[in-house]
Amino acid sequence: MSLERQAVIRSKSGLHARPAARVVKEANRFRSQVELVTQGKAVSLKSLISVLSLGLNQGAEVTVRASGPDEVEAAEGLAQLLETDLG
């Protein structure tokens, strides 16, 4: 079973370099598997290269999908983080 939360990228620079690294670092705190889903693609939120490969800009709509022992905290926490200006 997995849990999903919707979010909109709020960082002015989108989810590039520094903001992406911050999100990946936070994702790695959780034991659950966490993915970022957008436009039919799902990538691991624990992989910086995977997150950067999406090329997400400010305003992009995404889904955070978490599965595992701390999935509620992971999905909600990461969705909230993506909704802040990480720049």
C-alpha positions in Angstrom: 0.0 0.0 0.0 1.2 3.5 -0.6 0.2 7.1 0.3 0.0 10.0 -2.1 0.1 13.7 -1.6 -0.3 16.5 -4.2 2.1 19.5 -4.3 3.0 22.4 -6.5 6.6 23.4 -6.9 7.0 26.8 -5.3 10.7 27.5 -5.7 11.4 30.4 -8.0 14.1 28.4 -9.7 12.0 25.2 -9.9 13.5 22.0 -8.6 17.0 22.4 -9.8 20.4 22.0 -8.1 20.2 23.4 -4.6 16.5 23.0 -4.1 16.5 19.5 -5.4 19.5 18.5 -3.2 17.6 19.8 -0.2 14.5 17.7 -1.0 16.6 14.6 -1.7 18.4 15.1 1.6 15.1 15.3 3.4 13.7 12.2 1.5 16.7 10.2 2.7 15.7 10.7 6.3 12.7 8.4 5.8 12.8 4.6 5.7 9.9 4.5 3.3 10.4 4.3 -0.5 9.4 7.8 -1.8 8.8 8.8 -5.4 8.0 12.0 -7.2 5.4 11.5 -9.9 4.7 14.0 -12.7 3.5 13.8 -16.3 3.4 10.0 -16.2 6.9 9.6 -14.9 7.9 8.4 -11.4 11.4 8.8 -10.0 13.0 8.1 -6.6 13.0 11.2 -4.4 16.2 9.7 -2.9 18.2 10.2 -6.1 19.4 13.7 -7.0 20.0 12.7 -10.6 16.5 11.3 -11.0 14.9 14.4 -9.5 17.0 16.7 -11.7 16.1 14.6 -14.8 12.5 15.8 -14.5 13.5 19.4 -15.1 10.6 20.8 -13.0 9.9 24.5 -13.0 8.0 26.7 -10.6 4.3 25.9 -10.7 4.7 22.3 -11.8 2.1 20.0 -10.3 3.6 16.8 -8.7 2.6 13.9 -6.6 4.7 12.5 -3.7 4.1 8.8 -3.3 5.4 7.0 -0.2 5.3 3.4 0.7 6.7 1.9 3.9 6.9 2.2 7.7 6.8 6.0 7.9 4.9 6.7 4.7 2.5 9.2 6.2 5.3 11.4 7.6 7.3 11.1 4.4 4.4 11.9 2.0 3.1 14.8 4.0 6.5 16.3 5.0 8.0 16.1 1.5 4.8 17.6 -0.1 4.9 20.5 2.4 8.6 21.0 1.6 8.0 21.2 -2.1 5.3 23.8 -1.5 7.9 26.2 0.1 10.4 28.4 -1.7 13.5 26.4 -1.4 15.6 28.9 -3.4 
